[in-house]
C-alpha cells in the first residue's frame, strides 16, 4: 500500500524516511491500511518503521529515498 509524506511524495514499504518531529530515521516496514481510505491512511498513525516502536502518521514523515 502507498501513502504520501508531508510533502506529497509517495512512500511505501522499503522507503527510507525521517520522522519530522524527532529527526529519527529508518525504513518503512509496513503500512497498516486495512479498511481505510487514502485520506484516512495519510492522517492515521499506521506506518511501522524498522527499529522504532509505535506507529507513525505519514504526515509526520519525510521520505529520504528507497532502501
C-alpha positions in Angstrom: 0.0 0.0 0.0 1.2 3.5 -0.8 0.7 6.7 1.1 2.2 10.2 0.9 4.6 12.0 3.2 4.2 15.6 4.4 5.3 16.9 1.0 3.0 14.7 -1.1 5.8 12.3 -2.1 4.8 8.7 -2.3 6.0 6.3 0.5 5.7 2.6 0.7 7.3 -0.4 2.4 11.1 -0.1 1.8 11.1 3.7 1.7 13.8 5.4 3.9 12.1 8.1 5.9 12.8 10.6 8.7 10.3 11.4 11.5 9.9 15.2 11.3 9.4 15.7 15.0 12.5 13.8 16.3 14.8 13.5 13.3 14.9 9.7 13.7 15.4 7.8 10.5 14.5 4.3 9.4 13.0 2.1 6.7 9.2 1.6 6.5 8.5 -2.0 7.5 4.7 -1.9 6.9 1.8 0.5 6.3 -1.3 -0.8 8.2 -4.1 0.4 6.0 -6.8 -2.3 6.2 -10.3 -0.8 5.7 -9.1 2.8 5.4 -9.4 5.3 2.6 -6.3 7.0 1.2 -7.1 10.2 3.2 -7.7 8.2 6.4 -4.3 6.5 5.9 -2.5 9.8 5.4 -3.8 11.1 8.7 -3.7 8.0 10.9 -0.8 6.5 12.9 -0.4 3.5 10.7 3.3 3.4 9.5 5.6 0.9 11.1 9.3 1.9 10.9 12.0 -0.8 11.3 13.9 -0.3 14.6 11.4 2.1 16.2 8.5 1.3 18.5 5.0 2.5 17.8 3.2 3.7 14.6 3.7 7.0 12.8 1.4 9.2 10.8 2.5 9.7 7.2 2.1 13.4 7.5 4.8 13.4 10.1 7.3 11.6 7.8 9.7 12.9 5.2 10.9 10.4 2.5 14.7 10.3 2.1 14.8 7.6 -0.6 14.4 3.9 -1.2 16.4 1.3 0.6 
